[in-house]
């Protein structure tokens, strides 16, 4: 696939972690991972049921780059290169409307693409979610990707959910 289709990308560790979630994630190279440690044995079947769910939210600013506002190609895919492990990975592309100058307005956010990791490959792999036919308009809106890593809080987890890269890509309409 040509690079002209890849309009925005970020490594997992480059996002802004919610302050309350900073102690819940581990950053290493390009990877953001839920939790700090790795256990030597897999969890038993049913383990984690009844334990509280822990999650961490990381946000990535989407900036305007060449090709992002191509009116002839308005289909987008949100791609996540990660490992679900024993938890969950969710991501969403969010549009934030910028009101006209000198007007009072509530913050208006809209989810354009919703992603939830489906495969359970033990290694890192790429999955994508397709978005609706829409044009990204950086004149009247700002955009960000919100990544949520979650899992049951039972101490160190074997293969916790982790993300190495996120990409927004133009697709063929």
C-alpha positions as a LaTeX table, in Angstrom:
\begin{tabular}{lrrr}
\hline
Residue & $x$ (\AA) & $y$ (\AA) & $z$ (\AA) \\
\hline
Unk1 & 0.00 & 0.00 & 0.00 \\
Unk2 & 1.31 & 3.45 & $-0.87$ \\
Unk3 & 2.28 & 5.90 & 1.84 \\
Unk4 & $-0.13$ & 8.51 & 0.41 \\
Unk5 & $-3.01$ & 6.54 & 1.97 \\
Unk6 & $-1.53$ & 6.78 & 5.46 \\
Unk7 & $-2.52$ & 10.24 & 6.60 \\
Unk8 & $-1.75$ & 10.16 & 10.33 \\
Unk9 & 0.03 & 7.83 & 12.71 \\
Unk10 & 1.43 & 7.72 & 16.21 \\
Unk11 & 3.35 & 5.25 & 18.33 \\
Unk12 & 1.52 & 3.95 & 21.38 \\
Unk13 & 3.86 & 5.54 & 23.92 \\
Unk14 & 3.48 & 9.06 & 22.46 \\
Unk15 & $-0.06$ & 9.68 & 23.75 \\
Unk16 & $-1.17$ & 11.71 & 26.74 \\
Unk17 & $-2.16$ & 9.42 & 29.62 \\
Unk18 & $-5.00$ & 10.55 & 31.90 \\
Unk19 & $-3.27$ & 11.75 & 35.10 \\
Unk20 & $-5.31$ & 9.30 & 37.23 \\
Unk21 & $-4.15$ & 6.43 & 34.98 \\
Unk22 & $-0.41$ & 7.21 & 34.89 \\
Unk23 & 0.46 & 4.49 & 37.43 \\
Unk24 & $-1.58$ & 1.90 & 35.51 \\
Unk25 & 0.52 & 1.91 & 32.31 \\
Unk26 & 4.03 & 0.98 & 31.33 \\
Unk27 & 5.78 & 2.77 & 28.44 \\
Unk28 & 8.63 & 1.05 & 26.63 \\
Unk29 & 9.93 & 2.20 & 23.27 \\
Unk30 & 6.87 & 2.59 & 21.05 \\
Unk31 & 4.58 & 0.50 & 23.29 \\
Unk32 & 2.00 & 1.54 & 25.87 \\
Unk33 & 0.90 & $-1.41$ & 28.01 \\
Unk34 & $-1.64$ & $-1.83$ & 30.80 \\
Unk35 & 0.16 & $-2.88$ & 33.99 \\
Unk36 & 3.79 & $-3.24$ & 34.92 \\
Unk37 & 4.66 & $-6.89$ & 35.24 \\
Unk38 & 4.33 & $-10.25$ & 33.58 \\
Unk39 & 3.45 & $-13.49$ & 35.39 \\
Unk40 & 5.13 & $-16.77$ & 34.61 \\
Unk41 & 1.89 & $-18.81$ & 34.53 \\
Unk42 & $-1.32$ & $-18.14$ & 32.60 \\
Unk43 & $-4.43$ & $-17.24$ & 34.58 \\
Unk44 & $-6.77$ & $-20.12$ & 35.37 \\
Unk45 & $-10.07$ & $-20.28$ & 33.53 \\
Unk46 & $-12.54$ & $-17.97$ & 35.24 \\
Unk47 & $-9.83$ & $-16.12$ & 37.15 \\
Unk48 & $-10.61$ & $-12.44$ & 37.14 \\
Unk49 & $-14.35$ & $-12.93$ & 37.52 \\
Unk50 & $-15.39$ & $-10.91$ & 40.54 \\
Unk51 & $-12.20$ & $-8.84$ & 40.45 \\
Unk52 & $-12.55$ & $-5.15$ & 39.63 \\
Unk53 & $-11.88$ & $-3.98$ & 36.10 \\
Unk54 & $-8.98$ & $-1.57$ & 35.73 \\
Unk55 & $-8.49$ & 0.63 & 32.72 \\
Unk56 & $-6.22$ & 3.36 & 31.43 \\
Unk57 & $-7.12$ & 6.01 & 28.87 \\
Unk58 & $-4.55$ & 7.53 & 26.49 \\
Unk59 & $-5.33$ & 10.28 & 23.98 \\
Unk60 & $-3.52$ & 11.15 & 20.75 \\
Unk61 & $-3.90$ & 14.49 & 18.97 \\
Unk62 & $-4.65$ & 14.04 & 15.25 \\
Unk63 & $-2.99$ & 16.80 & 13.26 \\
Unk64 & $-3.70$ & 17.95 & 9.71 \\
Unk65 & $-1.20$ & 16.57 & 7.21 \\
Unk66 & $-1.10$ & 16.49 & 3.40 \\
Unk67 & $-3.89$ & 14.30 & 2.06 \\
Unk68 & $-6.02$ & 14.32 & 5.20 \\
Unk69 & $-8.72$ & 16.49 & 3.62 \\
Unk70 & $-8.93$ & 14.87 & 0.17 \\
Unk71 & $-12.59$ & 15.45 & $-0.84$ \\
Unk72 & $-12.41$ & 12.63 & $-3.40$ \\
Unk73 & $-11.50$ & 10.00 & $-0.76$ \\
Unk74 & $-13.55$ & 10.38 & 2.37 \\
Unk75 & $-13.49$ & 6.86 & 3.76 \\
Unk76 & $-11.19$ & 6.30 & 6.70 \\
Unk77 & $-9.90$ & 3.31 & 8.62 \\
Unk78 & $-8.59$ & 3.44 & 12.18 \\
Unk79 & $-5.82$ & 0.83 & 12.42 \\
Unk80 & $-4.37$ & $-0.42$ & 15.69 \\
Unk81 & $-1.16$ & $-2.46$ & 15.91 \\
Unk82 & $-1.45$ & $-4.14$ & 19.29 \\
Unk83 & $-1.92$ & $-7.23$ & 21.40 \\
Unk84 & $-5.21$ & $-7.82$ & 23.22 \\
Unk85 & $-3.59$ & $-10.30$ & 25.55 \\
Unk86 & $-5.82$ & $-11.06$ & 28.53 \\
Unk87 & $-7.61$ & $-7.71$ & 28.41 \\
Unk88 & $-9.36$ & $-5.41$ & 25.96 \\
Unk89 & $-8.27$ & $-2.68$ & 23.55 \\
Unk90 & $-10.74$ & $-0.04$ & 22.41 \\
Unk91 & $-10.10$ & 3.08 & 20.37 \\
Unk92 & $-12.22$ & 5.79 & 18.86 \\
Unk93 & $-11.64$ & 8.71 & 16.52 \\
Unk94 & $-13.36$ & 11.76 & 18.02 \\
Unk95 & $-14.29$ & 15.03 & 16.34 \\
Unk96 & $-14.47$ & 18.17 & 18.51 \\
Unk97 & $-16.44$ & 21.04 & 16.95 \\
Unk98 & $-14.85$ & 24.49 & 17.21 \\
Unk99 & $-17.61$ & 27.11 & 17.56 \\
Unk100 & $-17.39$ & 30.48 & 15.77 \\
Unk101 & $-15.42$ & 33.23 & 17.50 \\
Unk102 & $-17.15$ & 35.22 & 20.24 \\
Unk103 & $-19.89$ & 32.65 & 20.83 \\
Unk104 & $-20.73$ & 30.69 & 23.95 \\
Unk105 & $-21.22$ & 27.01 & 23.19 \\
Unk106 & $-20.94$ & 23.68 & 24.97 \\
Unk107 & $-18.18$ & 21.29 & 23.95 \\
Unk108 & $-19.57$ & 19.13 & 21.15 \\
Unk109 & $-17.75$ & 15.82 & 20.58 \\
Unk110 & $-18.76$ & 13.14 & 18.06 \\
Unk111 & $-17.30$ & 9.64 & 17.68 \\
Unk112 & $-16.52$ & 9.05 & 14.00 \\
Unk113 & $-14.93$ & 5.58 & 14.22 \\
Unk114 & $-15.24$ & 3.02 & 17.04 \\
Unk115 & $-12.66$ & 0.21 & 17.31 \\
Unk116 & $-12.63$ & $-2.86$ & 19.56 \\
Unk117 & $-9.88$ & $-5.45$ & 19.33 \\
Unk118 & $-11.33$ & $-8.80$ & 18.26 \\
Unk119 & $-8.51$ & $-11.26$ & 17.66 \\
Unk120 & $-6.64$ & $-12.96$ & 20.46 \\
Unk121 & $-3.33$ & $-13.59$ & 18.73 \\
Unk122 & $-0.58$ & $-13.83$ & 21.36 \\
Unk123 & 1.69 & $-11.64$ & 19.22 \\
Unk124 & 1.18 & $-8.07$ & 18.02 \\
Unk125 & $-1.02$ & $-7.76$ & 14.92 \\
Unk126 & $-2.96$ & $-5.10$ & 13.02 \\
Unk127 & $-6.74$ & $-4.75$ & 13.06 \\
Unk128 & $-8.88$ & $-1.95$ & 11.71 \\
Unk129 & $-12.31$ & $-0.37$ & 11.99 \\
Unk130 & $-13.83$ & 1.39 & 9.01 \\
Unk131 & $-15.43$ & 4.78 & 9.43 \\
Unk132 & $-18.42$ & 6.38 & 7.74 \\
Unk133 & $-18.16$ & 8.48 & 4.62 \\
Unk134 & $-17.07$ & 11.75 & 6.15 \\
Unk135 & $-14.57$ & 14.47 & 5.45 \\
Unk136 & $-12.15$ & 15.59 & 8.13 \\
Unk137 & $-12.49$ & 19.37 & 8.38 \\
Unk138 & $-9.62$ & 20.91 & 10.35 \\
Unk139 & $-10.97$ & 24.44 & 9.85 \\
Unk140 & $-14.08$ & 23.86 & 11.98 \\
Unk141 & $-13.01$ & 20.85 & 14.07 \\
Unk142 & $-10.18$ & 19.28 & 16.01 \\
Unk143 & $-9.66$ & 15.51 & 16.25 \\
Unk144 & $-8.14$ & 13.00 & 18.64 \\
Unk145 & $-7.92$ & 9.25 & 19.05 \\
Unk146 & $-8.85$ & 7.90 & 22.48 \\
Unk147 & $-7.32$ & 4.54 & 23.38 \\
Unk148 & $-8.64$ & 2.51 & 26.33 \\
Unk149 & $-6.70$ & $-0.48$ & 27.68 \\
Unk150 & $-8.60$ & $-2.57$ & 30.22 \\
Unk151 & $-8.29$ & $-5.80$ & 32.19 \\
Unk152 & $-9.21$ & $-7.36$ & 35.52 \\
Unk153 & $-7.15$ & $-6.14$ & 38.45 \\
Unk154 & $-5.74$ & $-9.41$ & 39.79 \\
Unk155 & $-2.12$ & $-8.36$ & 40.10 \\
Unk156 & 0.47 & $-8.77$ & 37.36 \\
Unk157 & $-1.11$ & $-10.15$ & 34.20 \\
Unk158 & 0.34 & $-12.51$ & 31.63 \\
Unk159 & 0.34 & $-10.67$ & 28.30 \\
Unk160 & $-1.51$ & $-7.50$ & 29.30 \\
Unk161 & $-3.14$ & $-5.47$ & 26.50 \\
Unk162 & $-0.60$ & $-3.31$ & 24.70 \\
Unk163 & $-0.47$ & $-1.02$ & 21.65 \\
Unk164 & 2.60 & $-0.18$ & 19.56 \\
Unk165 & 1.06 & 2.06 & 16.88 \\
Unk166 & $-2.16$ & 3.70 & 15.74 \\
Unk167 & $-2.85$ & 4.90 & 12.23 \\
Unk168 & $-5.60$ & 6.74 & 10.40 \\
Unk169 & $-5.68$ & 5.72 & 6.75 \\
Unk170 & $-7.67$ & 6.73 & 3.68 \\
Unk171 & $-9.51$ & 3.82 & 2.10 \\
Unk172 & $-11.03$ & 3.37 & $-1.34$ \\
Unk173 & $-14.64$ & 4.63 & $-1.37$ \\
\hline
\end{tabular}
